[in-house]
């Protein structure tokens, strides 16, 4: 029984067909057939009484159907590589955002330490403000840091919206 496109797409969202069958993405037809037979025996509902066995067996059947059809396999591979590429891009973005956040926190901590240091920047010998330093310096610095944080959050939201729009348009195209 051939699965509908919607069924194939639903199963493809849950499982990576190559991992499900335990084969490399370069596997030939005979390796796919062999892996399918082995996995199907393991998860066949008559042999495996687990409540998840039926779902996995159904997914195995769809994976077998897709990977043995040249057209379906090419389509699946294109979607899979796009998903992997998007995941790597998102991880890189998250890494950059995390690095920016850590840098900002480090600078805030350094500024806080300088501010609290006696006889250092921001304090005179008597413990009061250094002569010549403008009043409200702390609030100015805080406002600048707040503005930077706000810009980073806005950039993050914008990039997330762009990524989501691309994913939606790719999903509509498929």
DSSP file (Angstrom, degrees, kcal/mol; ACC not computed):
  #  RESIDUE AA STRUCTURE BP1 BP2  ACC     N-H-->O    O-->H-N    N-H-->O    O-->H-N    TCO  KAPPA ALPHA  PHI   PSI    X-CA   Y-CA   Z-CA
    1    1 A X              0   0    0      0, 0.0     2,-0.3     0, 0.0     0, 0.0   0.000 360.0 360.0 360.0 122.5    0.0    0.0    0.0
    2    2 A X        -     0   0    0      1,-0.1     2,-0.2    63,-0.0    60,-0.1  -0.564 360.0-127.8 -79.3 137.4    1.5    3.3   -1.1
    3    3 A X        -     0   0    0     -2,-0.3    -1,-0.1     1,-0.1     2,-0.0  -0.535  23.4-112.6 -83.3 149.5    1.5    6.1    1.4
    4    4 A X     >  -     0   0    0     -2,-0.2     4,-2.5     1,-0.1     5,-0.2  -0.305  28.0-108.3 -74.5 165.1    0.1    9.5    0.6
    5    5 A X  H  > S+     0   0    0      1,-0.2     4,-2.6     2,-0.2     5,-0.2   0.894 120.9  52.8 -61.2 -40.5    2.3   12.6    0.3
    6    6 A X  H  > S+     0   0    0      2,-0.2     4,-2.5     1,-0.2    -1,-0.2   0.909 109.4  48.7 -63.1 -41.7    0.9   13.9    3.6
    7    7 A X  H  > S+     0   0    0      2,-0.2     4,-2.5     1,-0.2     5,-0.2   0.933 111.7  49.3 -63.1 -45.1    1.7   10.6    5.4
    8    8 A X  H  X S+     0   0    0     -4,-2.5     4,-2.5     1,-0.2    -2,-0.2   0.919 112.3  48.2 -60.4 -43.3    5.2   10.6    4.0
    9    9 A X  H  X S+     0   0    0     -4,-2.6     4,-1.5     2,-0.2    -1,-0.2   0.901 111.0  50.5 -65.5 -40.5    5.8   14.2    5.1
   10   10 A X  H  X S+     0   0    0     -4,-2.5     4,-1.0     1,-0.2    -2,-0.2   0.925 114.1  43.8 -62.4 -44.5    4.4   13.6    8.6
   11   11 A X  H  X S+     0   0    0     -4,-2.5     4,-2.6     1,-0.2     3,-0.4   0.883 109.8  56.7 -68.9 -37.5    6.7   10.6    9.1
   12   12 A X  H  < S+     0   0    0     -4,-2.5    -1,-0.2    -5,-0.2    -2,-0.2   0.799 103.1  55.7 -65.1 -27.6    9.7   12.4    7.6
   13   13 A X  H  < S+     0   0    0     -4,-1.5    -1,-0.2    -3,-0.2    -2,-0.2   0.837 114.6  39.0 -70.9 -31.9    9.2   15.2   10.2
   14   14 A X  H  < S+     0   0    0     -4,-1.0     2,-0.3    -3,-0.4    -2,-0.2   0.836 121.8  32.5 -86.1 -35.1    9.4   12.6   13.0
   15   15 A X     <  -     0   0    0     -4,-2.6     2,-0.7    -5,-0.1    -1,-0.1  -0.896  65.3-131.7-128.7 150.3   12.2   10.3   11.7
   16   16 A X     >  -     0   0    0     -2,-0.3     4,-2.8     1,-0.1     5,-0.2  -0.920  27.0-147.1 -93.0 117.1   15.3   10.4    9.6
   17   17 A X  H  > S+     0   0    0     -2,-0.7     4,-2.1     1,-0.2     5,-0.2   0.850  94.6  51.8 -58.8 -37.7   14.7    7.6    7.2
   18   18 A X  H  >>S+     0   0    0      2,-0.2     5,-2.5     1,-0.2     4,-1.3   0.923 113.6  43.3 -66.7 -42.8   18.3    6.6    6.9
   19   19 A X  H  45S+     0   0    0      3,-0.2    -2,-0.2     2,-0.2    -1,-0.2   0.881 110.3  57.3 -68.4 -37.2   18.8    6.5   10.7
   20   20 A X  H  <5S+     0   0    0     -4,-2.8    -2,-0.2     1,-0.2    -1,-0.2   0.911 115.5  35.9 -59.4 -43.2   15.5    4.6   11.0
   21   21 A X  H  <5S-     0   0    0     -4,-2.1    -1,-0.2    -5,-0.2    -2,-0.2   0.641 110.5-123.5 -85.1 -14.6   16.7    1.9    8.7
   22   22 A X  T  <5 +     0   0    0     -4,-1.3     2,-0.3     1,-0.3    -3,-0.2   0.869  67.3 124.1  76.1  36.8   20.3    2.1   10.0
   23   23 A X      < -     0   0    0     -5,-2.5    -1,-0.3    -6,-0.2    -2,-0.1  -0.859  63.8-103.9-125.1 161.7   21.9    2.8    6.7
   24   24 A X    >   -     0   0    0     -2,-0.3     3,-1.6     1,-0.1    -1,-0.0  -0.399  34.3-112.7 -75.6 160.0   24.2    5.5    5.3
   25   25 A X  T 3  S+     0   0    0      1,-0.3    -1,-0.1    -2,-0.1    52,-0.0   0.574 118.7  56.1 -73.0  -6.1   22.7    8.1    3.0
   26   26 A X  T 3  S+     0   0    0      2,-0.0    -1,-0.3     0, 0.0    -2,-0.0   0.306  79.9 134.4-101.6   7.3   24.8    6.7    0.2
   27   27 A X    <   -     0   0    0     -3,-1.6     2,-0.1     1,-0.1    -4,-0.0  -0.231  50.7-129.9 -61.6 143.2   23.4    3.1    0.6
   28   28 A X     >  -     0   0    0      1,-0.1     4,-2.0     4,-0.0     5,-0.2  -0.304  31.2 -91.8 -86.7 177.3   22.3    1.3   -2.5
   29   29 A X  H  > S+     0   0    0      1,-0.2     4,-2.5     2,-0.2     5,-0.2   0.867 123.3  51.6 -59.2 -41.9   19.0   -0.5   -3.1
   30   30 A X  H  > S+     0   0    0      1,-0.2     4,-2.3     2,-0.2    -1,-0.2   0.887 109.5  49.7 -67.4 -37.5   20.1   -3.9   -1.8
   31   31 A X  H  > S+     0   0    0      2,-0.2     4,-2.3     1,-0.2    -1,-0.2   0.884 111.8  49.4 -66.8 -37.2   21.5   -2.4    1.5
   32   32 A X  H  X S+     0   0    0     -4,-2.0     4,-2.5     2,-0.2    -2,-0.2   0.928 111.4  48.4 -66.8 -45.1   18.2   -0.6    2.0
   33   33 A X  H  X S+     0   0    0     -4,-2.5     4,-2.5     2,-0.2    -2,-0.2   0.916 113.1  48.1 -60.8 -43.4   16.1   -3.7    1.3
   34   34 A X  H  X S+     0   0    0     -4,-2.3     4,-2.1     1,-0.2    -1,-0.2   0.918 112.9  47.2 -64.6 -44.3   18.3   -5.8    3.7
   35   35 A X  H  X S+     0   0    0     -4,-2.3     4,-2.5     1,-0.2     5,-0.2   0.884 111.5  52.2 -65.5 -38.1   18.1   -3.1    6.4
   36   36 A X  H  X S+     0   0    0     -4,-2.5     4,-3.2     2,-0.2     5,-0.2   0.938 109.0  49.1 -63.8 -46.5   14.3   -2.8    5.9
   37   37 A X  H  X S+     0   0    0     -4,-2.5     4,-2.0     1,-0.2    -2,-0.2   0.919 113.3  47.4 -59.5 -43.3   13.8   -6.6    6.3
   38   38 A X  H  X S+     0   0    0     -4,-2.1     4,-1.4     1,-0.2    -1,-0.2   0.934 116.8  42.0 -64.4 -46.4   15.8   -6.7    9.4
   39   39 A X  H  X S+     0   0    0     -4,-2.5     4,-2.2     1,-0.2    -2,-0.2   0.874 111.6  55.8 -69.6 -37.1   14.1   -3.8   11.0
   40   40 A X  H  X S+     0   0    0     -4,-3.2     4,-1.1     1,-0.2    -1,-0.2   0.887 106.8  50.2 -64.4 -38.6   10.6   -4.9    9.9
   41   41 A X  H  < S+     0   0    0     -4,-2.0    -1,-0.2    -5,-0.2     3,-0.2   0.894 111.5  49.3 -64.1 -38.2   11.1   -8.3   11.6
   42   42 A X  H  < S+     0   0    0     -4,-1.4    -2,-0.2     1,-0.2    -1,-0.2   0.879 122.7  30.3 -69.0 -38.4   12.2   -6.5   14.8
   43   43 A X  H  < S+     0   0    0     -4,-2.2    14,-0.3    -5,-0.1    -1,-0.2   0.325  80.7 132.2-108.3   7.5    9.2   -4.1   14.9
   44   44 A X    >X  -     0   0    0     -4,-1.1     4,-2.8    -3,-0.2     3,-1.6  -0.406  62.2-128.6 -61.1 132.8    6.5   -6.1   13.2
   45   45 A X  T 34 S+     0   0    0      1,-0.3    -1,-0.2     2,-0.2     9,-0.1   0.758 107.2  57.3 -57.9 -25.9    3.3   -5.9   15.4
   46   46 A X  T 34 S+     0   0    0      1,-0.2    -1,-0.3     3,-0.0     3,-0.1   0.778 118.2  31.7 -74.4 -24.8    2.9   -9.7   15.4
   47   47 A X  T <4 S+     0   0    0     -3,-1.6     2,-0.6     1,-0.2    -2,-0.2   0.721 119.5  51.4-102.6 -27.1    6.5  -10.1   16.9
   48   48 A X     <  -     0   0    0     -4,-2.8    -1,-0.2     1,-0.1     6,-0.1  -0.952  57.8-171.8-118.4 116.5    6.8   -7.0   19.0
   49   49 A X        +     0   0    0     -2,-0.6    -1,-0.1    -3,-0.1    -4,-0.1   0.352  44.5 125.4 -90.4   5.9    4.0   -6.2   21.4
   50   50 A X    >>  -     0   0    0      1,-0.1     3,-0.9     2,-0.1     4,-0.5  -0.341  68.4-127.3 -63.2 146.2    5.3   -2.8   22.3
   51   51 A X  T 34 S+     0   0    0      1,-0.2     4,-0.4     2,-0.2     3,-0.2   0.711 110.0  52.1 -70.5 -17.5    2.7    0.0   21.9
   52   52 A X  T 3> S+     0   0    0      1,-0.2     4,-2.3     2,-0.1    -1,-0.2   0.584  87.0  84.4 -90.2 -11.8    5.3    1.9   19.7
   53   53 A X  H <> S+     0   0    0     -3,-0.9     4,-2.8     1,-0.2     5,-0.2   0.875  85.8  53.8 -62.0 -39.4    6.0   -1.0   17.4
   54   54 A X  H  X S+     0   0    0     -4,-0.5     4,-2.4     2,-0.2    -1,-0.2   0.936 111.0  45.8 -62.5 -46.5    3.0   -0.3   15.1
   55   55 A X  H  > S+     0   0    0     -4,-0.4     4,-2.3     2,-0.2    -1,-0.2   0.907 115.1  46.6 -63.2 -43.0    4.1    3.3   14.5
   56   56 A X  H  X S+     0   0    0     -4,-2.3     4,-2.7     2,-0.2    -1,-0.2   0.903 111.2  51.9 -67.2 -40.5    7.7    2.4   13.9
   57   57 A X  H  X S+     0   0    0     -4,-2.8     4,-2.1   -14,-0.3    -2,-0.2   0.917 110.5  48.6 -61.6 -43.0    6.7   -0.4   11.6
   58   58 A X  H  X S+     0   0    0     -4,-2.4     4,-2.0     2,-0.2    -2,-0.2   0.916 111.8  49.5 -62.1 -43.3    4.5    2.0    9.6
   59   59 A X  H  X S+     0   0    0     -4,-2.3     4,-2.8     1,-0.2    -2,-0.2   0.884 108.6  53.5 -63.6 -38.9    7.4    4.5    9.5
   60   60 A X  H  X S+     0   0    0     -4,-2.7     4,-2.6     2,-0.2    -1,-0.2   0.908 107.4  51.2 -61.3 -41.9    9.8    1.7    8.3
   61   61 A X  H  X S+     0   0    0     -4,-2.1     4,-2.3     2,-0.2    -2,-0.2   0.917 112.7  45.1 -62.3 -43.4    7.4    0.9    5.5
   62   62 A X  H  X S+     0   0    0     -4,-2.0     4,-2.7     2,-0.2     5,-0.2   0.912 112.3  51.5 -67.5 -41.9    7.2    4.5    4.4
   63   63 A X  H  X S+     0   0    0     -4,-2.8     4,-2.7     1,-0.2     5,-0.2   0.914 110.8  49.1 -60.1 -43.0   11.0    4.9    4.6
   64   64 A X  H  X S+     0   0    0     -4,-2.6     4,-1.6     1,-0.2    -1,-0.2   0.931 111.8  48.8 -61.5 -46.5   11.5    1.8    2.5
   65   65 A X  H  X S+     0   0    0     -4,-2.3     4,-0.8    -5,-0.2    -2,-0.2   0.921 115.2  44.1 -60.4 -45.5    9.0    3.1   -0.1
   66   66 A X  H >< S+     0   0    0     -4,-2.7     3,-0.6     1,-0.2     7,-0.3   0.928 114.3  47.4 -67.8 -46.1   10.7    6.5   -0.3
   67   67 A X  H 3< S+     0   0    0     -4,-2.7    -1,-0.2     1,-0.2    -2,-0.2   0.716 111.2  51.2 -73.9 -19.4   14.3    5.3   -0.3
   68   68 A X  H 3< S+     0   0    0     -4,-1.6     2,-0.6    -5,-0.2    -1,-0.2   0.636  96.2  78.6 -90.5 -14.3   13.6    2.7   -3.0
   69   69 A X  S <X S-     0   0    0     -4,-0.8     4,-2.8    -3,-0.6     5,-0.2  -0.843  72.3-149.2 -95.4 124.3   11.9    5.2   -5.4
   70   70 A X  H  > S+     0   0    0     -2,-0.6     4,-2.2     1,-0.2     5,-0.2   0.921  96.1  44.3 -59.1 -46.8   14.4    7.3   -7.3
   71   71 A X  H  > S+     0   0    0      2,-0.2     4,-2.1     1,-0.2    -1,-0.2   0.937 116.6  45.0 -65.8 -47.1   12.1   10.3   -7.5
   72   72 A X  H  > S+     0   0    0      1,-0.2     4,-2.8     2,-0.2    -1,-0.2   0.880 112.7  52.1 -65.3 -37.1   10.9   10.2   -3.9
   73   73 A X  H  X S+     0   0    0     -4,-2.8     4,-3.1    -7,-0.3    -1,-0.2   0.913 109.0  49.3 -66.7 -42.0   14.4    9.6   -2.6
   74   74 A X  H  X S+     0   0    0     -4,-2.2     4,-2.1    -5,-0.2    -2,-0.2   0.923 113.6  46.8 -62.1 -43.2   15.7   12.7   -4.5
   75   75 A X  H  X S+     0   0    0     -4,-2.1     4,-2.1     2,-0.2    -2,-0.2   0.926 114.3  47.2 -63.6 -45.0   12.9   14.8   -3.1
   76   76 A X  H  X S+     0   0    0     -4,-2.8     4,-2.9     1,-0.2    -2,-0.2   0.920 111.0  51.3 -63.2 -44.3   13.4   13.4    0.4
   77   77 A X  H  X S+     0   0    0     -4,-3.1     4,-2.7     1,-0.2     5,-0.2   0.882 109.2  51.1 -61.7 -38.4   17.2   14.0    0.2
   78   78 A X  H  X S+     0   0    0     -4,-2.1     4,-1.9    -5,-0.2    -1,-0.2   0.932 113.8  43.5 -64.8 -44.9   16.7   17.6   -0.9
   79   79 A X  H  X S+     0   0    0     -4,-2.1     4,-2.3     2,-0.2    -2,-0.2   0.900 114.4  51.2 -66.0 -40.1   14.3   18.3    2.0
   80   80 A X  H  X S+     0   0    0     -4,-2.9     4,-2.5     2,-0.2    -2,-0.2   0.922 110.5  47.1 -64.9 -44.9   16.6   16.5    4.4
   81   81 A X  H  X S+     0   0    0     -4,-2.7     4,-2.5     1,-0.2    -1,-0.2   0.866 111.7  51.6 -67.4 -34.2   19.7   18.4    3.4
   82   82 A X  H  X S+     0   0    0     -4,-1.9     4,-2.5    -5,-0.2    -1,-0.2   0.907 110.8  48.6 -65.1 -40.5   17.7   21.7    3.6
   83   83 A X  H  X S+     0   0    0     -4,-2.3     4,-2.2     2,-0.2    -2,-0.2   0.907 113.0  47.0 -65.0 -42.2   16.6   20.7    7.1
   84   84 A X  H  X S+     0   0    0     -4,-2.5     4,-2.4     2,-0.2    -2,-0.2   0.916 112.6  49.7 -65.1 -43.2   20.2   19.9    8.1
   85   85 A X  H  X S+     0   0    0     -4,-2.5     4,-2.3     1,-0.2    -2,-0.2   0.907 111.9  48.4 -62.5 -42.9   21.5   23.1    6.6
   86   86 A X  H  X S+     0   0    0     -4,-2.5     4,-2.6     2,-0.2    -1,-0.2   0.888 110.2  51.9 -64.7 -39.1   18.9   25.1    8.5
   87   87 A X  H  X S+     0   0    0     -4,-2.2     4,-2.4     2,-0.2    -2,-0.2   0.918 111.0  46.8 -64.0 -43.1   19.7   23.3   11.7
   88   88 A X  H  X S+     0   0    0     -4,-2.4     4,-2.4     2,-0.2    -2,-0.2   0.899 112.3  50.7 -65.3 -39.9   23.4   24.1   11.4
   89   89 A X  H  X S+     0   0    0     -4,-2.3     4,-2.5     2,-0.2    -2,-0.2   0.911 111.4  48.1 -63.4 -42.4   22.6   27.8   10.5
   90   90 A X  H  X S+     0   0    0     -4,-2.6     4,-3.0     2,-0.2    -2,-0.2   0.899 110.8  50.8 -65.6 -40.5   20.4   28.0   13.6
   91   91 A X  H  X S+     0   0    0     -4,-2.4     4,-2.2     2,-0.2    -2,-0.2   0.898 111.3  48.4 -63.6 -39.7   23.1   26.5   15.8
   92   92 A X  H  X S+     0   0    0     -4,-2.4     4,-2.4     2,-0.2    -2,-0.2   0.915 112.6  48.6 -65.7 -42.0   25.6   29.0   14.4
   93   93 A X  H  X S+     0   0    0     -4,-2.5     4,-2.7     2,-0.2    -2,-0.2   0.928 111.7  48.9 -62.3 -45.5   23.2   31.8   15.1
   94   94 A X  H  X S+     0   0    0     -4,-3.0     4,-2.8     1,-0.2    -1,-0.2   0.882 110.4  52.1 -61.2 -38.4   22.5   30.6   18.6
   95   95 A X  H  X S+     0   0    0     -4,-2.2     4,-2.5     2,-0.2    -1,-0.2   0.918 111.1  46.3 -64.4 -43.6   26.2   30.3   19.2
   96   96 A X  H  X S+     0   0    0     -4,-2.4     4,-2.6     2,-0.2    -2,-0.2   0.910 113.7  48.7 -65.8 -41.3   26.8   33.9   18.0
   97   97 A X  H  X S+     0   0    0     -4,-2.7     4,-2.4     2,-0.2    -2,-0.2   0.919 112.5  48.4 -63.8 -43.2   23.9   35.1   20.1
   98   98 A X  H  X S+     0   0    0     -4,-2.8     4,-2.5     2,-0.2    -2,-0.2   0.908 111.8  49.9 -63.2 -41.7   25.2   33.2   23.2
   99   99 A X  H  X S+     0   0    0     -4,-2.5     4,-2.6     2,-0.2    -2,-0.2   0.907 110.8  49.6 -63.8 -42.1   28.7   34.7   22.5
  100  100 A X  H  X S+     0   0    0     -4,-2.6     4,-2.4     2,-0.2    -2,-0.2   0.905 111.3  48.9 -62.2 -41.9   27.3   38.2   22.3
  101  101 A X  H  X S+     0   0    0     -4,-2.4     4,-2.5     2,-0.2    -2,-0.2   0.919 111.9  48.4 -64.4 -43.6   25.4   37.7   25.5
  102  102 A X  H  X S+     0   0    0     -4,-2.5     4,-2.5     2,-0.2    -2,-0.2   0.895 111.4  50.4 -64.7 -39.9   28.5   36.4   27.3
  103  103 A X  H  X S+     0   0    0     -4,-2.6     4,-2.5     2,-0.2    -2,-0.2   0.924 111.2  48.4 -62.6 -43.8   30.5   39.3   26.0
  104  104 A X  H  X S+     0   0    0     -4,-2.4     4,-2.5     1,-0.2    -2,-0.2   0.920 112.4  48.1 -62.6 -44.5   27.9   41.8   27.2
  105  105 A X  H  X S+     0   0    0     -4,-2.5     4,-2.5     2,-0.2    -1,-0.2   0.894 110.9  51.7 -63.0 -39.8   27.8   40.1   30.7
  106  106 A X  H  X S+     0   0    0     -4,-2.5     4,-2.4     2,-0.2    -2,-0.2   0.925 111.3  46.8 -63.0 -44.2   31.6   40.1   30.9
  107  107 A X  H  X S+     0   0    0     -4,-2.5     4,-2.6     1,-0.2    -2,-0.2   0.897 111.8  51.1 -64.8 -39.5   31.7   43.8   30.1
  108  108 A X  H  X S+     0   0    0     -4,-2.5     4,-2.4     2,-0.2    -2,-0.2   0.914 110.8  48.7 -63.4 -41.4   29.0   44.6   32.6
  109  109 A X  H  X S+     0   0    0     -4,-2.5     4,-2.4     2,-0.2    -2,-0.2   0.906 111.7  49.0 -64.6 -41.7   30.9   42.6   35.3
  110  110 A X  H  X S+     0   0    0     -4,-2.4     4,-2.3     2,-0.2    -2,-0.2   0.913 112.4  48.2 -63.8 -42.0   34.1   44.5   34.5
  111  111 A X  H  X S+     0   0    0     -4,-2.6     4,-2.1     1,-0.2    -2,-0.2   0.899 111.1  51.1 -64.8 -39.9   32.2   47.8   34.6
  112  112 A X  H  X S+     0   0    0     -4,-2.4     4,-1.6     1,-0.2    -2,-0.2   0.899 110.2  48.9 -64.4 -40.8   30.7   46.8   37.9
  113  113 A X  H  X S+     0   0    0     -4,-2.4     4,-1.1     2,-0.2    -2,-0.2   0.904 111.5  49.0 -66.2 -41.3   34.0   45.9   39.4
  114  114 A X  H  < S+     0   0    0     -4,-2.3     3,-0.3     1,-0.2    -1,-0.2   0.884 110.4  52.3 -64.1 -37.8   35.6   49.2   38.3
  115  115 A X  H  < S+     0   0    0     -4,-2.1    -1,-0.2     1,-0.2    -2,-0.2   0.853 112.3  43.8 -67.8 -35.7   32.7   51.1   39.8
  116  116 A X  H  < S+     0   0    0     -4,-1.6     2,-0.3    -5,-0.1    -1,-0.2   0.621  86.4 109.2 -85.8 -14.4   33.0   49.4   43.2
  117  117 A X    ><  -     0   0    0     -4,-1.1     3,-1.2    -3,-0.3     6,-0.1  -0.483  69.1-130.0 -70.4 121.8   36.8   49.7   43.4
  118  118 A X  T 3  S+     0   0    0     -2,-0.3     3,-0.1     1,-0.2     7,-0.1  -0.408  88.9  10.9 -70.2 149.8   37.8   52.2   46.1
  119  119 A X  T 3  S+     0   0    0      5,-0.6    -1,-0.2     1,-0.2     2,-0.1   0.684 115.3  97.5  56.2  20.0   40.4   54.9   45.0
  120  120 A X  S X  S-     0   0    0     -3,-1.2     3,-1.9     1,-0.2    -1,-0.2  -0.309  88.1 -29.5-115.2-157.6   39.9   53.7   41.5
  121  121 A X  T 3  S+     0   0    0      1,-0.3    -1,-0.2    -2,-0.1    -4,-0.2  -0.357 129.8  17.2 -60.3 129.8   37.8   54.9   38.6
  122  122 A X  T 3  S+     0   0    0      1,-0.1     2,-0.4    -3,-0.1     8,-0.3   0.309 110.6  82.0  94.5  -9.0   34.7   56.6   39.8
  123  123 A X    <   -     0   0    0     -3,-1.9     6,-0.2     6,-0.2    -1,-0.1  -0.992  61.5-148.4-133.4 136.4   35.7   57.2   43.5
  124  124 A X    >   -     0   0    0      4,-3.4     3,-1.6    -2,-0.4    -5,-0.6  -0.239  44.0 -87.9 -85.8-176.9   37.9   60.0   45.0
  125  125 A X  T 3  S+     0   0    0      1,-0.3    -1,-0.1     2,-0.1     5,-0.0   0.821 129.3  53.4 -63.3 -30.3   40.1   59.6   48.0
  126  126 A X  T 3  S-     0   0    0      3,-0.1    -1,-0.3     2,-0.0     3,-0.1   0.438 120.6-107.1 -85.5   1.6   37.2   60.4   50.3
  127  127 A X  S <  S+     0   0    0     -3,-1.6    -2,-0.1     1,-0.3     3,-0.1   0.374  86.1 111.4  90.7  -5.3   35.0   57.7   48.7
  128  128 A X  S    S-     0   0    0      1,-0.2    -4,-3.4    -5,-0.1    -1,-0.3  -0.239  81.3 -59.3 -89.8-176.5   32.8   60.2   46.9
  129  129 A X        -     0   0    0     -6,-0.2    -6,-0.2     1,-0.1    -1,-0.2  -0.310  61.9-100.4 -63.4 148.2   32.6   60.8   43.2
  130  130 A X    >   -     0   0    0     -8,-0.3     3,-1.8    -6,-0.1    -1,-0.1  -0.484  44.1-103.8 -68.3 134.7   35.8   61.8   41.4
  131  131 A X  T 3  S+     0   0    0      1,-0.2    -1,-0.1    -2,-0.2     3,-0.1  -0.329 106.4  25.8 -59.9 141.2   35.9   65.6   40.8
  132  132 A X  T 3  S+     0   0    0      1,-0.3     2,-0.4    -3,-0.1    -1,-0.2   0.185  89.5 121.5  91.8 -18.3   35.2   66.4   37.1
  133  133 A X  S <  S-     0   0    0     -3,-1.8    -1,-0.3     1,-0.1     3,-0.1  -0.650  70.1-111.6 -81.8 134.4   33.2   63.3   36.5
  134  134 A X    >   -     0   0    0     -2,-0.4     3,-1.0    -3,-0.1    -1,-0.1  -0.342  30.8-110.0 -66.2 141.4   29.7   64.2   35.3
  135  135 A X  T 3  S+     0   0    0      1,-0.2    -1,-0.1     2,-0.1     0, 0.0  -0.400 103.2  34.4 -65.1 148.6   26.8   63.4   37.7
  136  136 A X  T 3> S+     0   0    0     -3,-0.1     4,-2.1    -2,-0.1    -1,-0.2   0.650  71.4 139.0  81.2  15.0   24.7   60.5   36.6
  137  137 A X  H <> S+     0   0    0     -3,-1.0     4,-2.4     1,-0.2     5,-0.2   0.908  71.1  52.8 -58.0 -42.4   27.5   58.6   34.9
  138  138 A X  H  > S+     0   0    0      1,-0.2     4,-2.4     2,-0.2    -1,-0.2   0.907 109.3  47.9 -60.9 -43.1   26.2   55.3   36.2
  139  139 A X  H  > S+     0   0    0      2,-0.2     4,-2.2     1,-0.2    -1,-0.2   0.851 110.4  52.9 -69.4 -32.6   22.8   55.9   34.8
  140  140 A X  H  X S+     0   0    0     -4,-2.1     4,-2.2     2,-0.2    -2,-0.2   0.937 111.1  45.6 -64.8 -46.1   24.3   56.9   31.4
  141  141 A X  H  X S+     0   0    0     -4,-2.4     4,-2.5     1,-0.2    -2,-0.2   0.906 112.8  51.2 -63.6 -41.3   26.3   53.7   31.3
  142  142 A X  H  X S+     0   0    0     -4,-2.4     4,-2.5     1,-0.2    -1,-0.2   0.897 108.9  51.2 -62.8 -40.4   23.2   51.7   32.3
  143  143 A X  H  X S+     0   0    0     -4,-2.2     4,-2.2     2,-0.2    -1,-0.2   0.897 110.0  49.7 -64.9 -40.3   21.2   53.4   29.6
  144  144 A X  H  X S+     0   0    0     -4,-2.2     4,-2.2     2,-0.2    -2,-0.2   0.929 112.2  47.1 -63.8 -45.4   23.8   52.5   26.9
  145  145 A X  H  X S+     0   0    0     -4,-2.5     4,-2.4     1,-0.2    -2,-0.2   0.906 111.7  51.1 -63.1 -41.1   24.0   48.9   28.1
  146  146 A X  H  X S+     0   0    0     -4,-2.5     4,-2.4     1,-0.2    -1,-0.2   0.894 109.0  51.3 -62.8 -39.5   20.2   48.7   28.0
  147  147 A X  H  X S+     0   0    0     -4,-2.2     4,-2.4     2,-0.2    -1,-0.2   0.898 109.9  49.7 -64.7 -40.6   20.1   50.1   24.5
  148  148 A X  H  X S+     0   0    0     -4,-2.2     4,-2.4     2,-0.2    -2,-0.2   0.921 111.1  48.9 -63.7 -43.8   22.6   47.5   23.4
  149  149 A X  H  X S+     0   0    0     -4,-2.4     4,-2.4     1,-0.2    -2,-0.2   0.921 110.9  50.4 -61.8 -43.8   20.6   44.7   24.9
  150  150 A X  H  X S+     0   0    0     -4,-2.4     4,-2.5     1,-0.2    -2,-0.2   0.920 110.2  49.8 -61.2 -44.8   17.4   46.0   23.2
  151  151 A X  H  X S+     0   0    0     -4,-2.4     4,-2.7     1,-0.2    -1,-0.2   0.914 111.0  49.6 -60.7 -43.1   19.2   46.2   19.8
  152  152 A X  H  X S+     0   0    0     -4,-2.4     4,-2.4     1,-0.2    -1,-0.2   0.902 111.5  48.6 -63.4 -40.8   20.4   42.6   20.2
  153  153 A X  H  X S+     0   0    0     -4,-2.4     4,-2.4     2,-0.2    -1,-0.2   0.897 112.1  48.9 -66.0 -39.8   17.0   41.4   21.2
  154  154 A X  H  X S+     0   0    0     -4,-2.5     4,-2.4     2,-0.2    -2,-0.2   0.913 112.0  48.5 -65.6 -42.6   15.4   43.2   18.2
  155  155 A X  H  X S+     0   0    0     -4,-2.7     4,-2.6     2,-0.2     5,-0.2   0.908 111.6  50.5 -62.9 -41.3   18.0   41.7   15.8
  156  156 A X  H  X S+     0   0    0     -4,-2.4     4,-2.3     2,-0.2    -2,-0.2   0.924 111.4  47.3 -62.0 -45.3   17.4   38.3   17.3
  157  157 A X  H  X S+     0   0    0     -4,-2.4     4,-2.3     2,-0.2    -1,-0.2   0.894 112.5  50.2 -63.7 -39.8   13.6   38.6   16.8
  158  158 A X  H  X S+     0   0    0     -4,-2.4     4,-2.4     2,-0.2    -2,-0.2   0.928 111.4  47.4 -65.2 -45.0   14.1   39.9   13.3
  159  159 A X  H  X S+     0   0    0     -4,-2.6     4,-2.5     1,-0.2    -2,-0.2   0.882 111.6  51.0 -65.6 -37.8   16.4   37.0   12.3
  160  160 A X  H  X S+     0   0    0     -4,-2.3     4,-2.7    -5,-0.2    -1,-0.2   0.919 110.1  49.7 -63.2 -42.7   14.0   34.5   13.9
  161  161 A X  H  X S+     0   0    0     -4,-2.3     4,-2.4     2,-0.2    -2,-0.2   0.902 111.4  48.9 -63.3 -41.4   11.1   36.0   11.9
  162  162 A X  H  X S+     0   0    0     -4,-2.4     4,-2.3     2,-0.2    -1,-0.2   0.921 112.3  48.4 -64.1 -43.4   13.2   35.8    8.7
  163  163 A X  H  X S+     0   0    0     -4,-2.5     4,-2.5     1,-0.2    -2,-0.2   0.926 112.2  48.4 -62.5 -44.6   14.1   32.2    9.4
  164  164 A X  H  X S+     0   0    0     -4,-2.7     4,-2.6     1,-0.2    -1,-0.2   0.893 110.3  51.7 -63.2 -39.9   10.5   31.3   10.1
  165  165 A X  H  X S+     0   0    0     -4,-2.4     4,-2.5     2,-0.2    -1,-0.2   0.905 110.4  48.7 -63.8 -40.9    9.3   33.0    6.9
  166  166 A X  H  X S+     0   0    0     -4,-2.3     4,-2.4     2,-0.2    -2,-0.2   0.913 111.7  49.2 -64.4 -42.4   11.9   31.0    4.9
  167  167 A X  H  X S+     0   0    0     -4,-2.5     4,-2.3     2,-0.2    -2,-0.2   0.906 111.9  48.8 -64.7 -40.4   10.8   27.8    6.5
  168  168 A X  H  X S+     0   0    0     -4,-2.6     4,-2.4     2,-0.2    -2,-0.2   0.916 112.2  47.9 -64.8 -41.8    7.1   28.5    5.8
  169  169 A X  H  X S+     0   0    0     -4,-2.5     4,-2.0     1,-0.2    -2,-0.2   0.878 112.4  49.6 -68.2 -35.2    7.8   29.4    2.2
  170  170 A X  H  X S+     0   0    0     -4,-2.4     4,-1.3     2,-0.2    -1,-0.2   0.891 111.2  49.4 -67.3 -38.3    9.9   26.2    1.7
  171  171 A X  H  < S+     0   0    0     -4,-2.3    -2,-0.2     1,-0.2    -1,-0.2   0.894 111.3  48.9 -67.6 -38.5    7.1   24.2    3.3
  172  172 A X  H  < S+     0   0    0     -4,-2.4    -2,-0.2     1,-0.2    -1,-0.2   0.876 108.5  54.3 -66.7 -36.2    4.5   25.8    1.0
  173  173 A X  H  <        0   0    0     -4,-2.0    -1,-0.2     1,-0.3    -2,-0.2   0.815 360.0 360.0 -67.1 -29.4    6.8   25.1   -2.0
  174  174 A X     <        0   0    0     -4,-1.3    -1,-0.3    -5,-0.1    -2,-0.2   0.451 360.0 360.0 -91.1 360.0    6.9   21.5   -1.1
